Amino acid sequence: MISEKEKIVLKKFGQHLKSLKEKQKLSYREFYKRSGVNTGDIIKYENGETSPSFITIMRLAIGLKIHPTALLDFNFGIDFSAGLE
């Protein structure tokens, strides 16, 4: 089961992903063509509904033409010293 803190992180990741996509003015269709990630899945990631796998993070980065670490370069919105519980 996913914790409340994990839900926050997923939501923040989704907001960051959407922001990166919008900065490049990419449509879902174009992002799909570049990344190979299904549009429905991209929407789920953007909405914080599900967590992408490592391979998917790499594909999203390729679609955005950025290094994968740039996808994880955002304010997670939680205190990691307190754990994820």
N, C-alpha and C positions, 0 to 999 in steps of 0.2 A: 504494500500500500504506500502511496506517495504522501509525504508529509506536507504540511502547509508551507514550510520554507522551500521545499522542492518545487511546489506549485508557483511560488513567487519567482524562483530562478527561471523556470520554464517560461513564465509570462514575460520576464525581462529579456530573456533570450529572443523570444518571438518579436518583441517590440524592436529590438536591435536589428534582427534579420530584416524586418519590414522596412526599417529606416534605411538600411544599406541598399535594399532593392529600389526603394523610392528615390534615393539620391542619384541612382544611375538611370532613373526613369524607365525601369524594366517592367514590362507587362508580365503577367503570370506565364503567358505563352512563351515569350522570349526567354524568361528565366528557366522554364522547363527545357527549352531547346538547348540552352547553354549547359545546364546542370544534369539533365536526365532525371531530375526529381519530379515526380508526379505533382501536378498543380494542387490536387486535393491535399497531398501531404504537406506541401509548402504552406498552404492556408492553415493546416493544423499546427504546424510549428509556429507560425506567426501569431496564432491565437493562444499559444501556450497549452494546447490540448494534449500534446505528445512530445516525447523527447527523440531527437534524431540520433541515429547511430553514428559512430566515428566515421564510417565510410560515407554516410550521408552528409556529415559536416564537411568532409573533403569535397564532395560533389557540389554542395551549396557554394563553397568557396571558389571552386572552379567556375561556377555559373556567374559569380560576382567578380571574377578575375582578381581575387585577393588571396592572401595567405590564410590558411585555416585558423591561425591564432587570432586574426582580426575578428573572426566571428565570436570569439570568446573574450574580446576586449570591451567589456561593458560593466556598468555598475550592477552587481548581482542583487543588491538590495537586501542583503542579509549579513549578519555577523558570523563569519565562519568559525571564530574561536569558540562559539557556543554550540557548535555542531549543527546537524540538520534535523534533529528531532523536534 
